[in-house]
Amino acid sequence: MNPHNIRLVALDMDGTLLHEDKHISRRTLQVVQKLADAGIRVVPATGRGLDGLRGTILQVSPICHAICSNGAAIQDPASGAVLEETPIPIPEAIRLLEYYREHPLFFYLHTSQGPIRPEGWKESGLAARFPYLRFDTSTVPDLIQWLRGTDASLWKIGVFPHSDQAFREMLREGSPLPSMKLMRTGECNIEINSVHASKGNALKSLCSRLDIPMSSVLAIGDNQNDIEMLRFAGVSVAMGNAQEDVKSAARFVTGSNEEDGAAEFLERYFGG
């Protein structure tokens, strides 16, 4: 079942385990459950917050750790407890949002108190473009004012540009502040984290905590926020739908997420 002594499998969600309509297939769940039953630690490694994993990979049991918000938080899925975090400093986040205030961009926050979104998202048209997201919860009148009054940790700033042009310009310019990094995480998604937060760093820290060498880790991903994790893992797999820079960081390339490429690779690698 495990001829390569893999002890932990780190799995991205969107574009990897999940189809484009954001569902996880029965086949994928069955394959991942077999790994968990065999004693291999299954760790979701995602840009999503913990709530975004419910109804998908958390149908597998046991899952004792989740790398969330692009590695800014390692959490216990059962209790929600934060084991480690690498937050964005609040003053820096306020500076960033003030810098982009007049740009055609929609922002949301991942925090230790859950997701925070500004009012008016329904009117933006984003709810129709992203029906799997809940735009009617945890809304506040103004993100900057909310940040000034909160004691929560800020893990991630997410961005939905209004247009393809705004998306391309933001990626081309990069982060306006050296304390933060900006990443493409989808066809029209940009996410901002502390420069010290990454799925790769979180995976290394978790493996150190669990006394698992990186050579015994298998990781699968599809996007820019997965590259460091793929480079650190002993066995790295890029999805067929991944960008070329992600594929070049991986040892193997499998089928697309629509083809259950992650499940296909795991079936072949672990022998059924």
C-alpha positions in Angstrom: 0.0 0.0 0.0 2.8 2.4 0.8 6.1 1.2 -0.7 7.6 4.7 -0.7 7.1 5.4 3.0 4.9 8.4 2.5 3.6 9.4 6.0 1.7 12.7 5.1 -0.2 13.8 2.0 -0.8 17.5 1.6 -3.6 18.3 -0.8 -4.7 21.6 -2.3 -8.5 22.1 -2.7 -9.6 24.5 -5.5 -8.3 23.4 -8.9 -6.9 20.2 -7.4 -9.4 18.0 -5.4 -12.4 20.1 -6.3 -14.0 20.2 -9.7 -14.8 23.6 -11.3 -18.3 23.6 -9.7 -16.5 23.2 -6.4 -17.7 19.7 -5.5 -15.5 16.8 -4.5 -16.1 13.5 -6.3 -17.0 10.3 -4.6 -14.0 8.7 -6.2 -11.6 11.3 -4.7 -13.2 11.0 -1.3 -12.8 7.2 -1.4 -9.2 7.3 -2.5 -8.3 9.9 0.2 -10.2 7.9 2.9 -8.2 4.8 2.0 -5.0 6.7 2.7 -6.3 7.9 6.1 -7.4 4.3 6.9 -3.9 3.2 6.2 -2.5 5.6 8.7 -1.2 8.2 6.3 -1.9 11.8 7.6 -4.1 13.7 5.2 -3.6 17.5 5.4 -5.7 19.9 3.4 -3.4 22.8 2.3 -5.6 25.5 0.9 -6.2 29.2 0.5 -9.6 28.6 2.0 -10.5 29.2 5.6 -11.4 26.3 7.8 -15.2 26.8 7.2 -14.6 26.4 3.5 -13.4 22.8 4.0 -16.6 21.6 5.5 -18.7 19.5 3.1 -15.6 18.7 1.1 -12.4 17.1 2.3 -13.5 17.1 6.0 -15.8 14.2 5.0 -12.7 12.1 5.3 -11.7 10.9 8.8 -9.5 11.4 10.6 -8.1 14.8 9.5 -6.2 16.3 12.5 -4.6 19.3 10.9 -5.5 21.8 8.1 -3.2 24.4 6.5 -5.5 27.3 5.8 -5.4 30.8 4.3 -2.3 29.9 2.2 -0.4 28.7 5.2 -1.1 31.7 7.5 -2.8 29.3 9.9 -2.5 25.7 10.9 -5.7 24.6 12.6 -7.3 21.6 14.3 -10.4 21.0 12.1 -12.4 19.4 15.0 -12.1 22.2 17.4 -11.0 25.1 15.2 -8.0 25.7 17.5 -5.2 27.6 16.0 -1.9 25.7 16.4 0.3 28.2 14.5 -0.3 31.5 12.7 1.6 33.9 10.6 -0.7 37.0 10.4 -0.5 40.2 8.4 0.2 43.2 10.8 -3.0 45.2 11.0 -1.3 48.6 10.4 0.2 47.2 7.2 -3.1 45.8 6.0 -4.7 49.2 6.6 -2.0 50.9 4.5 -2.5 48.4 1.7 -6.3 48.9 1.6 -5.9 52.7 1.7 -3.4 52.4 -1.2 -6.0 50.5 -3.3 -9.1 52.5 -2.1 -9.7 54.0 -5.6 -8.9 50.9 -7.6 -11.6 48.8 -9.2 -11.2 45.9 -6.7 -13.3 44.0 -4.1 -11.6 42.9 -1.0 -12.4 40.4 1.8 -10.5 39.2 4.8 -9.6 35.9 6.4 -9.3 36.4 10.2 -9.1 34.4 13.4 -12.8 35.4 13.8 -13.7 34.0 10.4 -14.2 35.7 7.0 -15.0 39.4 6.9 -16.5 41.1 3.8 -17.7 44.6 3.1 -21.3 45.4 2.6 -22.5 45.7 -1.0 -21.1 42.5 -2.4 -24.5 41.4 -3.6 -24.8 44.5 -5.8 -21.3 43.9 -7.2 -22.3 40.9 -9.3 -19.8 38.7 -7.6 -22.4 36.5 -6.0 -23.6 35.5 -9.5 -20.1 34.8 -10.7 -19.2 32.8 -7.5 -22.4 31.1 -6.4 -20.5 28.7 -4.0 -19.4 31.7 -1.9 -21.6 33.1 0.9 -21.7 36.8 0.4 -24.4 37.5 3.0 -22.5 36.6 6.2 -19.9 38.4 8.3 -20.3 41.7 6.4 -19.2 45.1 7.8 -19.7 48.6 6.5 -16.0 49.3 6.0 -13.0 47.0 6.1 -10.5 49.6 7.2 -12.7 50.8 10.1 -13.3 47.2 11.1 -9.5 46.5 11.1 -8.9 49.6 13.3 -11.2 48.3 16.0 -10.5 44.5 15.9 -8.2 42.4 18.1 -8.5 39.5 15.6 -5.5 38.1 13.7 -5.6 38.9 10.0 -4.4 35.9 8.0 -5.2 36.8 4.4 -6.6 39.5 2.2 -8.5 38.3 -0.8 -9.1 40.3 -4.0 -11.6 40.0 -6.8 -10.7 42.6 -9.5 -13.6 44.1 -11.4 -12.1 43.3 -14.8 -9.4 41.2 -16.5 -7.4 44.4 -17.0 -7.5 45.2 -13.3 -6.4 41.6 -12.6 -3.5 41.8 -15.0 -2.3 45.2 -13.7 -2.4 44.2 -10.1 -0.4 41.1 -10.8 2.1 43.0 -12.9 2.6 45.7 -10.2 2.9 43.2 -7.3 2.5 44.2 -3.7 3.0 47.8 -2.9 4.3 46.9 0.6 7.4 44.7 1.2 5.8 43.1 4.2 3.2 41.4 2.0 3.2 39.2 -1.1 0.6 39.0 -3.8 -0.3 35.8 -5.6 -2.5 34.6 -8.4 -4.7 31.8 -7.0 -7.2 31.4 -9.8 -8.3 32.8 -13.2 -9.6 36.0 -11.5 -8.4 35.6 -7.9 -5.6 37.4 -6.2 -4.6 36.7 -2.5 -2.3 38.6 -0.2 -0.4 37.2 2.7 2.5 38.1 5.0 5.8 37.5 3.2 6.5 34.9 5.9 3.3 32.9 5.3 3.1 30.1 2.8 1.8 26.6 2.4 5.4 25.4 2.1 6.5 27.0 5.4 3.4 25.8 7.2 3.9 22.3 5.9 7.6 22.3 7.1 6.5 23.5 10.5 3.7 20.9 10.8 6.1 18.1 9.7 8.6 19.2 12.3 5.9 19.2 15.0 4.9 15.7 13.9 8.5 14.5 13.4 7.9 13.6 9.8 10.8 14.2 7.3 9.9 16.2 4.2 11.1 13.2 2.2 8.0 11.3 3.5 5.6 14.0 2.3 3.6 13.9 -0.9 2.0 17.2 -2.1 -0.4 17.9 -4.9 -1.4 21.4 -6.2 -2.2 23.5 -9.2 -1.5 27.2 -8.5 1.1 29.8 -7.6 0.4 29.4 -3.9 1.3 25.7 -4.1 4.8 26.1 -5.7 6.8 26.3 -2.5 4.9 23.4 -1.0 5.7 21.3 -4.1 9.4 22.2 -4.0 9.6 21.2 -0.3 7.8 17.8 -0.6 9.6 14.6 -1.2 7.0 13.7 -3.9 5.4 16.6 -5.7 2.5 16.5 -8.2 1.1 19.3 -10.4 -2.4 19.0 -11.8 -2.9 18.9 -15.6 -4.8 22.2 -15.3 -1.9 23.9 -13.5 0.1 26.8 -15.0 3.5 26.0 -16.5 5.4 27.5 -13.5 3.6 25.1 -11.2 4.2 22.1 -13.4 7.9 23.0 -13.6 8.1 22.9 -9.8 6.7 19.4 -9.6 8.2 16.0 -10.1 5.0 14.6 -11.6 2.1 15.9 -13.6 -1.3 14.2 -13.5 -4.7 14.7 -15.1 -6.9 17.8 -14.5 -9.2 18.4 -11.6 -12.2 17.8 -13.9 -10.7 14.3 -14.6 -10.0 13.5 -10.9 -6.3 13.8 -11.6 -5.3 13.8 -8.0 -7.3 10.6 -7.2 -5.9 9.0 -10.3 -2.3 9.7 -9.3 -2.9 8.6 -5.7 -4.4 5.3 -6.9 -1.4 4.6 -9.2 1.2 5.7 -6.7 -0.2 3.7 -3.7 -1.2 0.8 -5.8 -5.0 1.0 -6.0 
